[in-house]
Amino acid sequence: MKAIAIHRYGGPEVVEYTELPDPKIGPDSVLVRVRAAGVNPVDWKIRDGHLDGMLDAHFPLVMGFDCAGVVQAVGGGVTEYRPGDEVIGYVRKDWVEHGTYAELVAAPVRTLARKPAALGWAQAGGLPLAGLTAHQALVGALAVREGETVLVHAAAGGVGCLAVQIAKARGCRVIGTASERNHHFLRGLGAEPVAHGPGLADRVRELAPGGVDAALDLVGGDAVETSAELVADPGRIASVADYRVAALGGHYVWARPDHADLTELARLADDGRLTVPVVSTFPLSQAASAQALNAEGRTRGKIVLLVD
């Protein structure tokens, strides 16, 4: 199969478009022919070696966790899927080696759900990790409820734009931080935009004089401290970017593969309440360019690799 692999840690220069053996299928896994693979910051952070203290890496290492594709074969113990089924997956294991930047991936059934019919391949490929991050932060850690006001930092990004929609689907009012060029985009998703940067707390209070009920930090920096000024209960702050949130009594969130959560995201998409804005697509062979664009940190929505 064709795949994007690295043989050592490094920058874009270590990324190779290469031929590798087809993956083996375990008894509780299925072989997925990948049609699209989302690009996430964790991908190039693994490439650079930044997560070596957390995840064992085996080289050659195929990058990527997100995928959307078609089941080609199933393991001996699999009853959930059959060849021909369309699926999405956040295919994260306890080590990194057999990722989703490839024509084929062996995916444990716990990492998969059925693809939402309402989404095309590129949108479906960009949904799993970002969608799970937003869902598990808002629904799991923060337990946002109808009628609450939620602040989302970096609301126009890959996770943020999904977080806005998930909070809106739960009946929340959403205030989202973004650069001025993305304010129209956020209004289209149903959020009330505010500019990030110094004075943010005051700008939020102009919209919500009593502060907000919950805050989700997707950017780091001083977002957690600003959130603490705006929430009555620090336990209603979650961050995917700042471990210090736990010292305030809040929640650090690292998304987990979860069939039920993926299925709920697919249901929201099929109900017309969740879409995946895709800003750019690249062929699999140009994964290094896709990662470089993602690393700039200024993209709106998702970047996705298309596998022919």
Backbone as a ProteinNet text record, in pm:
[ID]
protein_1_A
[PRIMARY]
MKAIAIHRYGGPEVVEYTELPDPKIGPDSVLVRVRAAGVNPVDWKIRDGHLDGMLDAHFPLVMGFDCAGVVQAVGGGVTEYRPGDEVIGYVRKDWVEHGTYAELVAAPVRTLARKPAALGWAQAGGLPLAGLTAHQALVGALAVREGETVLVHAAAGGVGCLAVQIAKARGCRVIGTASERNHHFLRGLGAEPVAHGPGLADRVRELAPGGVDAALDLVGGDAVETSAELVADPGRIASVADYRVAALGGHYVWARPDHADLTELARLADDGRLTVPVVSTFPLSQAASAQALNAEGRTRGKIVLLVD
[TERTIARY]
84.2	0	87.4	33.1	98.4	66.3	164.9	146.1	243.6	213.7	304.5	369.9	502.4	573.6	698.5	744.8	872.8	959.3	1090.8	1184.1	1261.3	1239.4	1300.9	1224.4	1241.6	1180.7	1248.5	1172.1	1228.6	1121.1	1163	1071.3	1009.4	953	888.4	980.6	1110.4	1204.3	1204.9	1154.7	1156.6	1031.8	934.8	809	829.7	790.9	809.8	676.5	653.9	542.5	600.4	558.9	633.3	540.5	599	526	557.7	451.1	467	377.4	406.5	319.5	179.3	79.5	-56.3	-61.3	-141.5	-147.4	-216.1	-177.7	-243	-370.6	-468.6	-597.2	-609.6	-622.2	-643.5	-786.3	-814.8	-948.3	-1058.8	-1024.5	-1126.9	-1109	-1046.9	-1021.3	-1081.4	-1092.1	-1133.6	-1029.2	-1019.6	-930.3	-1012	-971.4	-1043.3	-962.2	-1026.6	-966	-997	-894.1	-909.8	-944.9	-1046	-1082.1	-1038.4	-1033.4	-991.5	-933.4	-832.9	-767.8	-749	-806.6	-792.4	-650.8	-608.6	-477.2	-496.5	-424	-437.9	-301.9	-296.7	-167.4	-88	-159.1	-87.3	-3.5	-44.9	28.3	170.2	182.2	317.2	394.4	324.2	395.3	459.9	390	451.4	569.7	554	662.7	786.4	765	876.4	938.9	874.1	926.6	876.6	781.7	736.3	657.9	604.3	526	599.5	730.7	807.6	803.3	788.7	779.2	645.3	549.5	413.4	374.8	420.1	379.9	504	511.4	619.2	600.8	709.2	705.6	786.1	727.8	795.7	807.1	931.7	958.2	975.2	935.4	872.9	734.5	706.9	586.4	493	376.8	273.7	195.4	189.9	124.4	-26.3	-95.2	-237.6	-323.8	-432.6	-529.4	-670.3	-704.8	-839.6	-854.1	-971.7	-997.3	-1146.5	-1179.6	-1311	-1286.2	-1359	-1333.5	-1431.9	-1395.7	-1484.2	-1419.7	-1496.1	-1446.9	-1419.9	-1296	-1257.2	-1255.6	-1221	-1217.5	-1234.8	-1277.8	-1301	-1225.5	-1186.4	-1121.6	-1219.3	-1164.3	-1246.1	-1351.6	-1329	-1424	-1517.4	-1515.5	-1592.6	-1732.3	-1832.6	-1972.9	-2037.9	-1969.6	-2029.8	-2030.8	-1936.1	-1922	-1903.6	-1934.3	-1914.2	-1841.1	-1775	-1713	-1815.4	-1773.4	-1861.4	-1919.9	-1915.7	-1967.8	-1879.1	-1940.6	-1868	-1852.3	-1731	-1702.7	-1617.3	-1618.5	-1524.9	-1451.9	-1330.8	-1257.4	-1152.9	-1137.3	-1022.9	-936	-843.5	-771.7	-643.6	-662.3	-546.8	-529.2	-406	-370.5	-277.4	-218.8	-133.4	9.6	39.1	168.9	142.4	244	225.9	313.7	247.7	318	228.9	107.8	19.7	-92.6	-62.7	-158.8	-247.5	-317.6	-423.2	-382.9	-262.1	-213.9	-171.6	-265.6	-233	-355.2	-329.7	-441.6	-523.5	-458.3	-525.3	-485.7	-580.6	-550.7	-629	-562.8	-630.2	-680.2	-812.2	-872.8	-950.3	-918	-1000.6	-1144.1	-1241.5	-1381.2	-1417.1	-1346.9	-1378.3	-1346.3	-1265.4	-1225.9	-1315	-1417.2	-1494.1	-1640.9	-1706.8	-1852.7	-1891.8	-2019.3	-2064.6	-2057.3	-2014.6	-2002.5	-2139.3	-2151.2	-2277.5	-2302.8	-2422.6	-2456	-2456.5	-2478.4	-2489.7	-2355.7	-2245	-2112.4	-2042.4	-1974	-1887.1	-1762.4	-1678	-1559.7	-1465.6	-1441.2	-1348.5	-1400.8	-1529.2	-1586.5	-1581.3	-1617	-1617	-1476.1	-1375	-1238.6	-1185.8	-1242.8	-1199.3	-1274.1	-1373.2	-1459.2	-1404.9	-1344.6	-1329	-1253.8	-1126.5	-1050.5	-1102.2	-1122.1	-1170.9	-1309.3	-1396.2	-1530.6	-1531.5	-1451.3	-1444.2	-1387.7	-1287.8	-1230.6	-1337	-1410.1	-1514.1	-1625	-1670.1	-1781.5	-1743	-1626.5	-1587.6	-1556.3	-1512.9	-1491.8	-1624.8	-1711.6	-1836.9	-1938.6	-1958.2	-2061.5	-2009.3	-1884.7	-1828.4	-1774.7	-1669.8	-1602.9	-1687.3	-1749.8	-1821	-1970.5	-2025.4	-2168.8	-2255.3	-2231.7	-2307.5	-2454.1	-2541	-2684.5	-2756.7	-2877.5	-2961.2	-2975.4	-2961.4	-2976.1	-2847.7	-2738.5	-2612	-2537	-2448.1	-2359.7	-2221	-2167.6	-2039	-1941	-1820.8	-1713.1	-1620.7	-1596.3	-1504.2	-1387.9	-1268.6	-1148.4	-1100.6	-1061.5	-1020	-1135.4	-1248.5	-1372.7	-1378.2	-1291.9	-1295.3	-1203.8	-1125.8	-1031.8	-1098.9	-1016.6	-1069.1	-1156.8	-1116.2	-1198.6	-1304.1	-1265	-1354.8	-1482.8	-1473.7	-1594.6	-1691.3	-1640.2	-1727.5	-1782.5	-1699.9	-1746.4	-1862.3	-1852.8	-1962.7	-2092.2	-2086.5	-2207	-2261.5	-2172.8	-2218.3	-2285.7	-2226	-2287.9	-2422.5	-2429.8	-2557.3	-2661.9	-2621.3	-2714.6	-2769	-2696.2	-2742.3	-2818.5	-2847.1	-2928.3	-2853.2	-2722.4	-2640.8	-2625.5	-2601.6	-2554.4	-2402.3	-2342.3	-2198.4	-2133.9	-2031.5	-1944.2	-1810.6	-1761.2	-1638.5	-1532.1	-1408.6	-1298.6	-1239.1	-1201.2	-1141.9	-1087.3	-1001.2	-956.7	-1073.9	-1063.2	-1174.2	-1215	-1119.5	-1151.6	-1242.8	-1251.6	-1334.5	-1467	-1496.4	-1618.6	-1744.1	-1742.5	-1858.9	-1879.8	-1771.3	-1777.4	-1842.5	-1803.6	-1860.4	-2008.4	-2045	-2188.5	-2269.2	-2211.7	-2280.7	-2301.2	-2217.9	-2232.9	-2323.3	-2362.6	-2451.5	-2383.1	-2253.6	-2181	-2177.9	-2153.4	-2132.5	-1981.8	-1918.7	-1772.7	-1719.2	-1602.6	-1526.7	-1381.4	-1310.2	-1168.7	-1087.2	-987.7	-899.9	-796.7	-713.8	-608.6	-639.2	-552.3	-570.2	-708.9	-766	-899	-1011.9	-979.5	-1082.5	-1192.7	-1156.2	-1258	-1359.2	-1311	-1402	-1493.9	-1440.8	-1524.1	-1630.9	-1594.9	-1694.6	-1803.3	-1764.1	-1864.2	-1957.3	-1913.5	-2004.3	-2120.3	-2094.1	-2199.2	-2270.3	-2195.6	-2251.6	-2205.7	-2277.3	-2232.3	-2208.5	-2281.2	-2263.6	-2159.1	-2084.9	-1986.3	-2049.6	-1978.1	-2024.7	-2035.1	-2112.3	-2129.7	-2015.2	-1956.6	-1850	-1758.3	-1632.6	-1534.4	-1449	-1423.1	-1339.6	-1220.5	-1100.7	-976.4	-916.6	-900.2	-841.2	-711.9	-659.7	-546	-428.3	-450.7	-342.4	-316.2	-193.1	-160	-230.9	-294.4	-362.3	-511.8	-555.1	-698.9	-757.3	-682.6	-734.2	-751.4	-652.1	-662.9	-780.2	-796.4	-908.5	-1041.1	-1047.8	-1170	-1203	-1099.4	-1122.2	-1183.5	-1159.4	-1221.5	-1370.1	-1412	-1545	-1643	-1593.4	-1682.4	-1692.7	-1809.2	-1827.7	-1761.7	-1757.5	-1703.6	-1587.5	-1464.1	-1350.3	-1359.5	-1445.4	-1468	-1538.8	-1587.4	-1652.8	-1556.9	-1426	-1325.9	-1261	-1248.8	-1176.6	-1074.5	-961.9	-857.7	-798.4	-768.5	-693.2	-548.6	-513.9	-384.2	-302	-358	-289.8	-313.7	-210.2	-221.4	-254	-221.7	-240.9	-386.8	-476.5	-618.5	-656	-588.4	-621.3	-593.2	-490	-457.3	-566.2	-645	-755.7	-882.4	-878.9	-997.9	-1072.9	-1014.7	-1078.2	-1033.5	-1056.5	-1035.4	-938.5	-835.2	-753	-812.2	-831	-900.7	-807	-796.8	-725.6	-826.4	-866.7	-974.8	-939.8	-1041.8	-1027.1	-1111.5	-1063.8	-1151.4	-1275.7	-1391.6	-1515.7	-1624.2	-1669.6	-1770.9	-1899.2	-1944.4	-2071.5	-2063.3	-1952.3	-1938.1	-1929.4	-1856	-1850.4	-1988.6	-2064.2	-2199.3	-2288.7	-2273.7	-2351.9	-2314.3	-2185.8	-2143.3	-2202.6	-2202.6	-2261.3	-2410.8	-2478.5	-2621.9	-2647.8	-2567.6	-2583.4	-2564.5	-2465.6	-2442.7	-2562.4	-2613.2	-2727.2	-2855.2	-2862.3	-2977.3	-2965.7	-2854.3	-2834.6	-2788.7	-2740.9	-2698.1	-2546.6	-2472.6	-2326.9	-2270.3	-2186.8	-2114.7	-1966.9	-1882.3	-1737.9	-1682.9	-1653.4	-1595.5	-1454	-1433.3	-1302.2	-1240.3	-1128.3	-1066.4	-976.7	-911.9	-819.7	-814.7	-796.3	-769.2	-639.4	-567.6	-442.4	-443.7	-379.5	-361.1	-268.3	-279.9	-198.1	-50.1	-3.9	138.5	189.2	98.7	138.4	111.3	123.3	95.9	185.7	310.7	402.2	351.6	298.5	243.5	119	36.8	-83.6	-47.1	54.6	97.7	156.2	230.1	287.6	177.7	70.5	-40.8	-108.7	-127.8	-189.9	-106.2	26.2	115.5	115.4	69.1	61.4	-37	-136.6	-228.7	-328.5	-344.9	-438.2	-549.4	-560.2	-658.4	-798.7	-896	-1036.7	-1089.3	-1141.7	-1193.2	-1082.7	-1108	-1022.5	-942.6	-826	-741.8	-746.4	-766.2	-790.7	-707.7	-653.2	-586.4	-686.5	-684.8	-771.2	-688.9	-736.9	-664.4	-736.2	-666	-727	-737.1
-119.9	0	124.4	234.7	364.3	425.7	492.3	552.8	667.2	750.2	855.7	809.2	792.7	738.9	821.1	808.4	866.3	754.6	766	667.2	723.7	849.1	913	1041.9	1096.2	1224.5	1337	1442.9	1557.7	1646.3	1739	1831.9	1772.2	1857.5	1808.6	1724.5	1744.7	1671.8	1521.3	1474.7	1331.2	1259.9	1335.4	1277.6	1212.1	1085.3	1011.4	953.6	966.1	897.9	768.6	654.8	532.4	412.2	300.3	172.8	90.3	41.3	-40.8	-163.6	-267.2	-384.9	-348.8	-419.3	-400	-439.2	-368.5	-400.8	-533.7	-598.1	-719.9	-683.6	-772.7	-747.2	-836.6	-775.5	-852.2	-903.5	-989.9	-1049.5	-949.3	-835.2	-734.3	-607.4	-621.8	-506.7	-529	-419.6	-428.6	-357.1	-399.1	-332.8	-228.7	-102.7	8.3	59.7	68.5	138.3	285.5	364.2	504.1	588.9	672.6	769.4	910.6	939.6	1071.8	1059.2	1141.9	1141.4	1284.5	1317.2	1451.4	1478.8	1604.1	1648	1725.9	1686.7	1748.1	1788.5	1887.2	1928.2	1814.7	1718	1607.9	1529.4	1529.9	1453.5	1507.1	1638.7	1692.5	1706.9	1711.2	1710.4	1574.5	1466.8	1334.3	1326.9	1376.6	1377.1	1447.3	1558.1	1636	1574.2	1471.7	1407.4	1466.6	1560.6	1628.2	1537.2	1427.7	1338.3	1208.7	1209.1	1086.9	1043.4	1136	1100.1	1042.4	1044.4	999.6	873.6	864.4	753.4	685.1	553.3	478.7	485.3	507	515.4	401.8	336.4	228.9	270.9	268.9	313.6	194.6	207.4	324.6	350.6	477.7	521.5	588.8	529.2	591.6	687.7	813.2	915.3	913.9	989.4	1011.4	927.1	987.5	919	918.2	1019.3	1033.2	956.4	896.9	841.3	829.8	830.1	791	700.4	589.3	496.6	381.8	278.4	164.4	37.4	-37.1	-164	-260	-312.8	-405.7	-550.7	-570.7	-704.5	-690.1	-799.5	-793.7	-905.7	-879.8	-982.1	-1090.9	-1202.4	-1318.7	-1297.2	-1203.5	-1181.6	-1064	-1004	-881.9	-917.1	-865	-879.8	-746.1	-636.4	-503.5	-452.6	-495.8	-441	-554	-519.6	-611.6	-537.8	-609.1	-542.1	-458.6	-338.2	-244.9	-137.8	-157.7	-56.2	68.2	184.9	311.1	353.5	388.4	414.9	541.1	593.1	696.2	644.1	695.4	646	741.6	738.1	799.9	682.8	643.3	517.3	540.8	568.2	586.9	463	414	298.7	345.4	252.1	289.5	319.1	304.8	340.2	396.9	452.7	508.1	430.9	382.2	309	296	244	214.4	318	435.9	544.6	543.1	653	660.4	736.3	789	852.1	740.9	662.5	544.2	499.4	413.6	359.2	261.9	194	95.5	115.9	92	95.9	-14.4	-84	-182.9	-109.7	-103.5	-22.6	-110	-106.8	-176.1	-123.4	-211.5	-168.1	-62	-58.5	42.6	183.6	196.1	328.6	379.6	302	331.1	358.8	420.5	433.4	441.7	430.3	438.8	583.5	599.1	732.1	798.2	925.4	996.2	1015.6	981.7	991.5	1135.7	1230	1370.2	1433.6	1369.1	1427.2	1357.1	1436.2	1379.9	1322.3	1261.7	1195.2	1292.3	1408.2	1502.7	1548.9	1583.9	1626.8	1514.6	1393.1	1280.3	1251	1264.4	1239.7	1342.1	1462.8	1566	1568.6	1481.5	1487.8	1418.6	1298.7	1218.7	1283.9	1317.6	1369.6	1504.4	1596.6	1729.4	1720.1	1638	1623.6	1560.2	1455.5	1392.2	1487	1564.9	1661.3	1759.6	1816.6	1912.8	1847.4	1731.3	1663.1	1620	1559.4	1511.1	1624.8	1739.6	1856.5	1918.8	1941.4	2012.4	1925.1	1804.1	1716.8	1637.9	1590.8	1512.3	1597.8	1675.9	1750.7	1866.3	1942.7	2063.9	2043	1937.5	1905.9	2028.1	2092	2212.7	2177	2271.1	2246.1	2358.6	2329.2	2425.9	2553.1	2666.8	2796	2853.8	2774.7	2825.7	2904.1	2992.7	3068	3007.5	2971.3	2902.4	2988.7	3006.7	3077.6	2974.9	2987.6	2898.7	2981.9	2954.8	3022.4	2954.9	3034.5	2982.7	2910	2977.7	2914.5	2887.9	2947.7	2926	2813.8	2756.5	2651	2516.8	2414.1	2282.8	2224.1	2236.9	2191.1	2294.9	2421.6	2528.2	2536.4	2523	2535.5	2421.1	2304.9	2194	2214.3	2268.8	2297	2396.3	2498.4	2595.6	2524.6	2436.8	2370	2270.4	2200.9	2104.9	2178.2	2289.4	2367	2423.8	2472.3	2524.2	2412.6	2293.3	2181.4	2143.2	2178.3	2150.7	2268	2367.5	2479.3	2588.1	2596	2697	2822.2	2932.5	3053.7	3044.6	3074.9	3058.4	3191.9	3227.9	3340.6	3281.9	3321	3261	3363.9	3336.7	3426.6	3387.8	3488.9	3467.3	3599.7	3592.5	3714.3	3775.6	3904.3	3976.4	3911.8	3857.9	3801.2	3678.9	3618.1	3499.1	3526.5	3653.5	3683.5	3649.3	3677.2	3644	3492.9	3418.9	3272.6	3223.2	3278.8	3234.7	3269.9	3385.4	3420.3	3319.4	3272	3173	3041.5	3013.3	2892.7	2914.9	3039	3069.5	3125.1	3156.6	3211.9	3364.1	3424.8	3569.3	3591.9	3648.9	3657.7	3775.7	3754.7	3862.4	3846.8	3957.6	3953.2	3900.9	3816.9	3770.2	3876.2	3850.5	3945.7	4022.4	4119.3	4196.5	4259	4258.9	4315.3	4219.8	4091.6	3995.4	3984.3	3977.2	3961.5	4075.9	4196.1	4310.5	4300.9	4254.2	4241.4	4133.7	4026.8	3922.4	3976.4	4055	4108.6	4209.8	4270.3	4356.9	4277.4	4150.8	4063.1	3988.2	3953	3875.9	3941.2	4043.3	4119.3	4033.5	3926.5	3840.9	3732.3	3736.5	3632.8	3516.9	3405.7	3288.2	3170.1	3071.3	2952.4	2853.3	2844.9	2748.6	2804.4	2757.7	2805.7	2690.1	2687.4	2585.1	2652.1	2619.5	2675.4	2580	2627.5	2547.4	2608	2709.3	2783	2795.7	2787.5	2805.7	2951.8	2983.4	3121.6	3161.4	3279.6	3327.6	3297.3	3206.2	3178	3120.8	3035.4	2977.4	3084.5	3171.6	3278.3	3372	3405.5	3491	3420.9	3292.1	3216.8	3219.4	3209.5	3210	3341.5	3450.4	3578.8	3581.8	3491.7	3502	3395.5	3288.2	3182.5	3190.9	3156.8	3155.4	3034.1	2923.1	2797.4	2753.8	2751.8	2711.4	2567.8	2487.6	2352.9	2348.8	2465.4	2473.3	2526.9	2511.2	2545.2	2416.1	2400.6	2287.2	2340.5	2270.4	2310.4	2188	2200	2096.1	2139.5	2259	2318.6	2358.4	2350.6	2405.6	2315.3	2240	2152	2228.3	2356.6	2434.2	2447	2415.3	2426.8	2338.5	2225.7	2135	2199.8	2283.9	2351.3	2448.7	2495.4	2585.5	2509.1	2376.3	2296.9	2261.1	2297.5	2268.1	2134.1	2114.9	1985.4	1997.5	1912.6	1897.4	1784	1805.9	1709.5	1655.8	1525.1	1454.8	1355.6	1374	1293.9	1145.3	1063.1	918.4	860.9	754.2	685	635.9	656.9	617.2	597.2	473.7	442.3	520.5	527.4	594.4	742.8	806.9	949.8	975.9	891.9	906.6	888.2	794	770.9	890.9	954.8	1074.8	1189.1	1204.6	1307.8	1281.6	1155.1	1119.9	1150.3	1124.8	1154.2	1304	1385.2	1530.4	1575.8	1515.3	1550.6	1511.3	1391.2	1345.2	1420.9	1478.4	1560.7	1704.2	1736.9	1870.8	1971.8	1926	2018.2	2027.8	1953.6	1956.5	1936.6	2030.1	2014.8	2033.7	1994.1	2004.2	2097.5	2222.6	2314.5	2269.9	2239.6	2196.9	2311.8	2362.9	2479	2439.5	2320.5	2277.3	2125.4	2072.3	1930.3	1913.7	1806.2	1774.2	1626.2	1587.4	1444.6	1386	1256.2	1189.3	1218.7	1224.1	1243.9	1379.1	1475.3	1609.1	1631.2	1525.7	1535.4	1637.2	1647.3	1743.1	1885.7	1918.7	2052.3	2075.1	1972.4	1984.2	2007.7	1937.3	1957.3	2096.4	2145.4	2280.5	2384.9	2370.7	2464	2452.7	2330.6	2311	2373.2	2362.9	2412.9	2564.1	2632.6	2778.4	2825.8	2742	2772.7	2881.7	2918.4	3027.5	2980.5	2849.9	2801.4	2798.8	2816.1	2810.8	2671.3	2599.1	2466.5	2364.4	2261	2144.5	2136	2070.4	2034.5	1882.4	1833.2	1690.9	1637.2	1516	1444.3	1354.5	1356.1	1268.9	1154.4	1032.9	913.4	857	852.3	810.2	657.4
0	0	0	-50.2	-39.6	96.6	155.1	286.7	305.8	402.4	445.7	574.3	571.5	686.5	716	839.9	878.4	936.4	917.8	972.1	1091.7	1121.9	1238.5	1265.1	1383.7	1415.2	1336.5	1310	1241.8	1183.5	1099.1	1035.6	910.3	824.4	702.5	613.2	626.8	540.3	567.6	681.7	712.1	660.5	609.2	562.8	426.1	413.8	289.5	240.4	111	44.9	-9.4	48.2	24.9	12.5	-20.3	-29	95.1	161.9	281.5	271.2	347.1	346.1	395.7	343.8	394	541.4	621.9	764.8	791.9	902	947.8	1023.8	1018.8	1083.9	1206.5	1324.3	1445.9	1454.9	1552.5	1562.6	1592.6	1654	1686.2	1604	1486.9	1400.2	1262.3	1187.4	1047.6	962.5	839.2	744.3	669.3	681.8	619.3	501.2	385.5	271.8	291.7	318.2	357.5	236.1	253	149.6	187.6	317.4	363.2	503.3	532.3	663.2	709.7	823.4	877.7	924.6	912.9	959	1088.5	1192.4	1324	1378.8	1469.3	1524.8	1588.1	1648.8	1712	1611.2	1484.4	1382.8	1366	1342.1	1321.2	1453	1565.4	1693.8	1718.8	1680.3	1686.8	1592.1	1469.5	1371.4	1426	1494.8	1548.9	1673.5	1731.5	1851.6	1980.8	1974.7	2095.5	2190.2	2140.2	2224.7	2256.5	2238.4	2261.3	2407.2	2499.5	2640	2679	2586.5	2615.7	2539.2	2413.8	2327.9	2270	2284.8	2219.6	2068.4	1998.7	1853.1	1792.7	1691.1	1619.2	1472.4	1422.3	1285.4	1191.6	1064.4	1003	1061.6	1084.9	1153.9	1054	1033.6	950.2	1038.1	998	1079.8	1062.1	1149.3	1134.6	1226.4	1276.3	1361.9	1301.3	1223.7	1167.9	1037.9	1017	884.8	858	729.9	680	562	556.5	447.2	445.6	373	348.1	403.3	479.9	533.7	418.3	415.9	310.6	359	487.1	545.4	695.8	761	905.4	974	1101.3	1181.7	1222.5	1269.9	1299.7	1406	1498.7	1606.8	1585.4	1468.6	1443.8	1393.6	1463.8	1421.6	1389.5	1423.7	1409.6	1265.9	1184.5	1049.6	948.7	823.8	711.5	600	510.5	396.2	319.9	283.3	214.7	304.2	436.3	528.5	525.5	528.7	534.6	680.9	720.7	861.2	876.5	998.9	1041.1	1164.2	1187.9	1302.8	1355	1487.1	1553.9	1597.7	1509.4	1524.2	1604.5	1732.5	1821.9	1908.5	1908.8	1990.3	2102.5	2176.2	2288.3	2245.9	2118.2	2061.8	1922.6	1861.1	1726.6	1628.3	1523	1417	1294.2	1311	1198.3	1192.7	1137.9	1134.5	1011.4	993.1	891.4	765.9	758.9	635.9	539.6	495.2	416.9	338	239.5	163.4	246.4	341.9	425.6	571.1	662.2	804.3	873.5	967.6	1051.2	1175.3	1191.9	1297	1394.8	1524.1	1623	1618.6	1636	1623.7	1726.6	1841.5	1943.6	1896.8	1792.1	1743.8	1631.5	1593.3	1472.4	1502.2	1404.6	1400	1253	1227.1	1088	1040	916.9	856.8	845.5	884.4	862.2	713.1	669.5	527.1	478.9	571.1	533.2	497.9	532.9	509.9	395	312.8	210.6	273.8	190	243.6	314	255.5	318	452.8	459.6	587.5	689.7	647.7	740.2	791	703.9	744.9	844	841.9	934	1065.3	1080.9	1199.2	1323.7	1318.8	1440.9	1556.3	1539.7	1653.7	1698.5	1606.1	1645.2	1706.6	1647.1	1700.3	1837.7	1857.6	1989.2	2093.9	2057.6	2151.7	2198.1	2103.8	2138.1	2219.3	2177.1	2244.4	2385.5	2400.6	2533.1	2629.1	2576.3	2662	2704.7	2608.8	2638.4	2709.7	2660.2	2715.1	2834.6	2824.6	2932.7	3046.7	3020.8	3127.6	3180.2	3090.8	3131.2	3150.2	3095.3	3109.6	3079.7	2964.8	2931.8	2910.6	2948.8	2946	2873.1	2833.4	2763.6	2846.7	2780.1	2846.2	2900.3	2901.8	2953.4	2845.8	2893.4	2804.4	2810.8	2692.9	2685	2605.4	2660	2590	2527.2	2395.8	2325	2272.4	2321.8	2273.4	2144.9	2044.4	1912.7	1846	1840.3	1796.6	1647.1	1567.8	1423	1377.7	1469.2	1432.3	1412.5	1390.4	1359.5	1468.4	1594.8	1706.1	1740.9	1736.6	1779.7	1700.6	1568.2	1486.8	1513.4	1553.6	1592.1	1732.6	1821.8	1957.3	1956.5	1872.8	1862.4	1826.4	1727	1679.4	1781.7	1850.7	1952.4	2067.7	2112.1	2219.7	2176.2	2052.9	2002.1	1995.5	1955.4	1947.6	2084.3	2189.6	2325.5	2385.9	2302.9	2348.3	2420.2	2399.6	2467.6	2382.6	2451.4	2385.6	2379.9	2263.6	2246.3	2211.1	2287.2	2255.8	2214.7	2097.6	2046.1	2014.9	2055.1	2022.9	1888.3	1811.5	1679.6	1628.9	1528.4	1462.1	1386.1	1357.4	1293.3	1160.5	1087.1	955.4	965.8	1085.2	1103.2	1175.3	1201.4	1275.6	1195.2	1066.4	984.2	981.6	972.8	974	1102.5	1216.9	1344.6	1355.1	1306.2	1309.8	1228.5	1118.4	1037.6	1110.4	1210	1290.6	1411.3	1433.2	1545.4	1667.8	1659	1772.6	1766.9	1881.3	1891.5	1902.2	1800.7	1799.7	1879.8	1938.5	2002.5	1960.3	1951.3	1915	2033.1	2002.5	2109.5	2140.8	2242.5	2277.4	2404.5	2440.2	2563.3	2571.1	2691	2711.4	2679.4	2656.8	2617.8	2721.9	2849.3	2953.3	2949.5	2926.3	2919.5	2798.3	2685.9	2565.6	2583.7	2654	2680.1	2772	2871.5	2965.4	2898.1	2790.5	2716.1	2657.1	2623.7	2572	2683.7	2788.5	2899.8	3030.1	3075.9	3193.3	3317.4	3331	3447.6	3429.3	3319.3	3290.5	3216	3208.8	3134.9	3229.9	3188.5	3271.5	3256.8	3137.3	3111.5	3003.9	3003.7	2905.9	2858.3	2727.8	2666.1	2598.9	2646.9	2592.8	2491.2	2367.5	2261	2208.8	2278.4	2223.8	2319.4	2450.9	2546.7	2575.5	2614.9	2649.8	2778.3	2774.7	2895	2894	2806.7	2794.6	2922.6	2992.3	3116	3223.1	3235.8	3335	3303.6	3175.7	3136.6	3165.9	3138.5	3166.4	3314.6	3399.1	3543.6	3590.6	3517.5	3551.5	3515.8	3428.9	3370.9	3418.4	3480.7	3529.2	3681.3	3733.4	3877.7	3941.7	3867.2	3918.6	3830.3	3882	3799.3	3750	3811.1	3762.5	3628.5	3582.2	3451.5	3345.1	3366.2	3265.9	3217.5	3086.6	3029.4	2929.3	2918.3	2824.2	2758.2	2629.6	2558.7	2539.5	2587.8	2555.9	2676.6	2798.1	2915.1	3036.1	3076.1	3191.9	3320.1	3324.2	3447.3	3486	3394.4	3424.9	3543.1	3561	3671.1	3806.1	3813.4	3939.8	3982.2	3886.6	3918	3953.6	3937.9	3961.7	3834.8	3717.5	3590.4	3534.1	3403.3	3339.3	3222	3221.8	3103.6	3021.3	2890.7	2806.3	2698.9	2691.8	2584.2	2528	2404.6	2347.4	2345.1	2370.3	2366.8	2254.2	2188.8	2094.5	2167.2	2109.6	2176.1	2070.9	2056.2	1955.4	1979.4	2104.6	2134.1	2102.4	2137.4	2109.7	1959.6	1887	1741.4	1679.2	1731.7	1680.3	1705.7	1821.3	1851.1	1757	1727	1632.4	1494.3	1453	1323.3	1322.1	1434.5	1442.3	1428.8	1495.4	1484.1	1339.3	1270.4	1129.9	1044.3	1064.9	984.6	1017.4	1138	1175.3	1125.1	1060	1007	1108.9	1224.3	1330.2	1344.3	1262	1268.6	1128.8	1088.2	963	990.8	896.8	915	808.6	843.8	745.1	707.2	580.8	531.5	454.1	502.2	440.3	323.9	333.9	228.8	224.2	103.1	87.7	9	37.7	-29	-66.1	-175.9	-200.6	-95	-73.2	28.4	9.8	-112.8	-139.8	-91.5	-66.4	-22.7	126.2	204.2	347.4	417.5	376	439.6	422.9	305.8	282.9	367.5	380	462	607.8	656.8	794.7	814.8	716.7	727.9	739.1	662.2	670.9	805.9	854.6	985.1	1096	1084.4	1189	1198.2	1093.1	1099.9	1206.4	1237.3	1345.8	1317.1	1190.4	1158.6	1064.8	1045.6	950	1010.8	923	962.5	927.1	1025	996.4	981.3	900.3	892.5	763.1	772.5	659.1	647.2	525.4	506.3	390.2	407.6	300.4	229.9	98	19.3	-37.4	-18.3	-60.9	-182.7	-294.3	-420.1	-422
[MASK]
++++++++++++++++++++++++++++++++++++++++++++++++++++++++++++++++++++++++++++++++++++++++++++++++++++++++++++++++++++++++++++++++++++++++++++++++++++++++++++++++++++++++++++++++++++++++++++++++++++++++++++++++++++++++++++++++++++++++++++++++++++++++++++++++++++++++++++++++++++++++++++++++++++++++++++++++++++

